[in-house]
């Protein structure tokens, strides 16, 4: 099965092409260039778009605009290629890339999205309590490194790949492929435009 996977929920968009569990290629860039990345992955893997069997997409939480870009891209591609899609939490993909770590995504507005006891939450960074020695990964962990480390957490170096919701894990975690229009975003709070209205 050839799966195309993307996540655009954070400041770094990731995409991957995975065939029967084998990663044929993976890229990191920005949400605005995700279609170029997909084209490059297909060429790099020696595949054509018509060979894609399914698409996995990061559903957030993360940037409201980023999540919408990813979902819109996948809906358009799934329609054009007549393939099913599945959504995967960005937090779950981060956790899969760093087993045992707590995934923390920068939610802006002095908040983070984190996966705690298997549940996604939106909270202030100071309210994120973890056992001393627990590793925290993601762009939220990088942004609030000092606060988290002062509370006893371990945050890998900023350049670490552990901070990216790598699309290869979206492909591995994707289940229940179906119509792309049924894939729902995971926002956890109102967008800024609605929150201030």
MOMO-V79423 format. One record per residue. N is the residue number from 1. SS is DSSP state (helix for helix, strand for strand, loop for the rest). PHI is phi in radians with two decimals (none if undefined). Layout:
n=<N;N>
ss=<SS;SS>
phi=<PHI;PHI>
This chain:
n=<1;2;3;4;5;6;7;8;9;10;11;12;13;14;15;16;17;18;19;20;21;22;23;24;25;26;27;28;29;30;31;32;33;34;35;36;37;38;39;40;41;42;43;44;45;46;47;48;49;50;51;52;53;54;55;56;57;58;59;60;61;62;63;64;65;66;67;68;69;70;71;72;73;74;75;76;77;78;79;80;81;82;83;84;85;86;87;88;89;90;91;92;93;94;95;96;97;98;99;100;101;102;103;104;105;106;107;108;109;110;111;112;113;114;115;116;117;118;119;120;121;122;123;124;125;126;127;128;129;130;131;132;133;134;135;136;137;138;139;140;141;142;143;144;145;146;147;148;149;150;151;152;153;154;155;156;157;158;159;160;161;162;163;164;165;166;167;168;169;170;171;172;173;174;175;176;177;178;179;180;181;182;183;184;185;186;187;188;189;190;191;192;193;194;195;196;197>
ss=<loop;strand;strand;strand;strand;strand;strand;loop;loop;loop;loop;loop;strand;strand;strand;strand;strand;strand;strand;loop;loop;strand;strand;strand;strand;strand;strand;strand;strand;loop;helix;helix;helix;helix;helix;helix;helix;helix;helix;helix;helix;helix;helix;helix;loop;loop;loop;loop;helix;helix;helix;loop;loop;strand;strand;strand;strand;strand;loop;loop;loop;loop;loop;helix;helix;helix;helix;helix;helix;helix;helix;helix;helix;helix;helix;helix;helix;helix;helix;helix;helix;loop;loop;strand;strand;strand;strand;strand;loop;helix;helix;helix;helix;helix;helix;helix;helix;loop;loop;loop;loop;strand;strand;strand;strand;strand;loop;loop;loop;loop;loop;strand;strand;strand;strand;strand;loop;loop;strand;strand;strand;strand;strand;loop;helix;helix;helix;loop;loop;loop;loop;loop;loop;loop;strand;strand;strand;loop;helix;helix;helix;helix;helix;loop;helix;helix;helix;helix;helix;helix;loop;loop;loop;strand;strand;loop;loop;loop;loop;loop;helix;helix;helix;loop;loop;loop;helix;helix;helix;helix;helix;helix;helix;loop;loop;loop;loop;strand;loop;helix;helix;helix;loop;loop;loop;loop;loop;loop;loop;loop;loop;helix;helix;helix;helix;loop;loop>
phi=<none;-1.73;-1.97;-1.72;-2.31;-2.46;-2.50;-2.15;-1.35;-1.98;-1.14;-2.04;-1.46;-2.17;-2.54;-2.62;-2.10;-2.22;-1.98;0.86;1.51;-1.65;-1.35;-1.49;-3.10;-2.60;-2.38;-2.24;-2.79;-2.22;-0.98;-1.19;-2.00;-1.09;-1.17;-1.12;-1.12;-1.09;-1.04;-1.12;-1.10;-1.10;-1.11;-1.05;-1.47;1.16;-2.09;-1.92;-1.00;-1.15;-1.53;-1.16;-1.63;-2.83;-2.25;-1.97;-2.37;-1.25;-1.76;1.63;-1.30;2.95;-1.10;-0.97;-1.14;-1.05;-1.06;-1.15;-1.07;-1.07;-1.13;-1.12;-1.08;-1.17;-1.10;-1.13;-1.15;-1.08;-1.15;-1.14;-1.63;0.99;-2.22;-1.41;-2.37;-2.47;-1.67;-2.36;-1.03;-1.06;-1.13;-1.12;-1.15;-1.06;-1.11;-1.14;-1.40;-2.51;-0.92;1.56;-1.55;-1.71;-1.36;-2.35;-1.88;-1.15;-1.72;1.06;0.85;1.03;-2.34;-2.31;-1.78;-2.45;-1.79;-2.11;0.93;1.39;-1.98;-1.29;-2.43;-2.01;-2.70;-1.22;-0.97;-1.21;-1.58;-1.46;-1.88;-2.34;-1.12;-0.94;1.58;-1.23;-1.45;-2.05;-2.21;2.01;-1.17;-1.23;-1.14;-1.13;-1.11;-1.87;-0.88;-1.03;-1.11;-1.19;-1.18;-1.12;-1.55;1.77;-1.35;-1.95;-2.10;-1.02;-0.94;-0.95;-1.38;-1.12;-1.14;-1.12;-1.46;-1.77;-1.38;-1.11;-1.08;-1.02;-1.35;-1.10;-1.08;-1.22;-1.57;-1.09;-2.40;0.87;-1.14;-2.80;-1.03;-1.05;-1.20;-1.59;-1.26;-1.81;-1.28;-1.99;-1.63;1.25;-2.82;-1.22;-1.14;-0.93;-1.08;-1.43;-1.18;-1.72;-1.27>
